[in-house]
Structures are given as C-alpha cells and as structure tokens.
Amino acid sequence: MVALTRFGSGSSSGPTAPGMHNEFTAVIFKDDEWFVAYSPEVPGANGQGKTRDECLDSLAEAISLILEVRRDEGLRDAPATAERVIVTVE
C-alpha cells in the first residue's frame, strides 16, 4: 500500500513529515569485544558499541543523520514551484 500526504508546496523550508516512522534492517554481529551493525537499505549507515543495545542505538543515530543530510541535499535544488508530498509505503 502506498499513501501520499501533502504537507507543503513551493518551498523546501516547509514542515518536516509529521509522525514519520521508518523501519530498517539491522545486520548485527560481534567482532571481538564489539558489536557492529549496518543497514543494507541505507548505504554508509553503520554502528558499533560494547553492548548490542549501544550498537543498535549507534546505528539508529547514523541512519537518522544520513537521511536528514540526504533530504536536505535533495531539497536544496528543488524548483520553487515544486510540490512536496510524503509517500508512505506499508
């Protein structure tokens, strides 16, 4: 199922997606004393920690930062007349 939500148009400085919720795969493994994880859906996103939870928190932060930067970069060159919508995939 795909849903579209209109939340602004004509500007890349509009509000962020309300209630945004994303789920990503975490591949996690132990490397000596550390837990290491990456997400295949978000190239470059990886995390590490002394515990499994620290590692997953680190990965979640990396995913969040990467998506924020990519969104900002992607919106920077959008024409002023471009419409912004949220696409939800379930």
N, C-alpha and C positions, 0 to 999 in steps of 0.2 A: 504494500500500500504506500502511496506517495501523497503527501499533502503539501499545499502551498499556503503560506501565510504572508500577507503583505504587511510590512512594518515601516515603510518609508519609501520615498521616491525622490529622485532628483538630487540626492545628496549622499555622499559617503560618510557623513558625520551623524547619521541618524542613530536611533537607539540600537542597542545590541539585541540579539534574539532573546525574547522573553522565555524563561523556563527551558533554556537549551539543555538537552540531555543527550549525551553520546555514550556509546559503549564501544570498546575496542578490545581486541585480543591482546593478552599479555603472555608472551613466551618467557618463562622464568626458569632459571637453573642455578645451581650452586657452582661457584668457581673458587676453589679453596675455601677461604673464610668468608667470602662474599656471596650474596645473592645478586644475580644480574638478570635484567629483563629487557625486552624490546617489544615493540608493537609492529607487526607486519603491515598494518593499514596506514601507519604514519612513518614513512621513511625518516630515519635520523632520530626517532624517539627511543631513548633507552634510559634505564635507571639502574641504580645499584644501592645496596645497603647491607648492613651487618645482619639484619633480620629480613624475613620475607616481607613483612609489612612496610619496613623502611624502603625496601626496594620498590614495592608497588606504589608507595607514595611518591617516590622519586620519579618513577615512570609517568604517573599521572600529571605531575608538575611539568615534566618535559613535553608531554602531549599538549597540555594546555598552552604552554608558551609557543610551541611550534605553530599550533592552529591560530593563535592570536596574531603572530607575525605574518603568517601566510594570508590571513583575512585582510589585515591592514595593507599588505603589499598588493593584494589583488584588487582592493577597492581604490587604491591610490590613482590608478589610471582610468577609472570608470568615467564615462562622459557625464556631465552634469545632468543630462536628461535621462540617464539610465534609471531603471526601476530596481529597487532592492526587495527581494522576497526571501522568505525562509522555506527551504524544501526539507520536509521531514520524511525520512524513509523508515518504514517499520517492517 
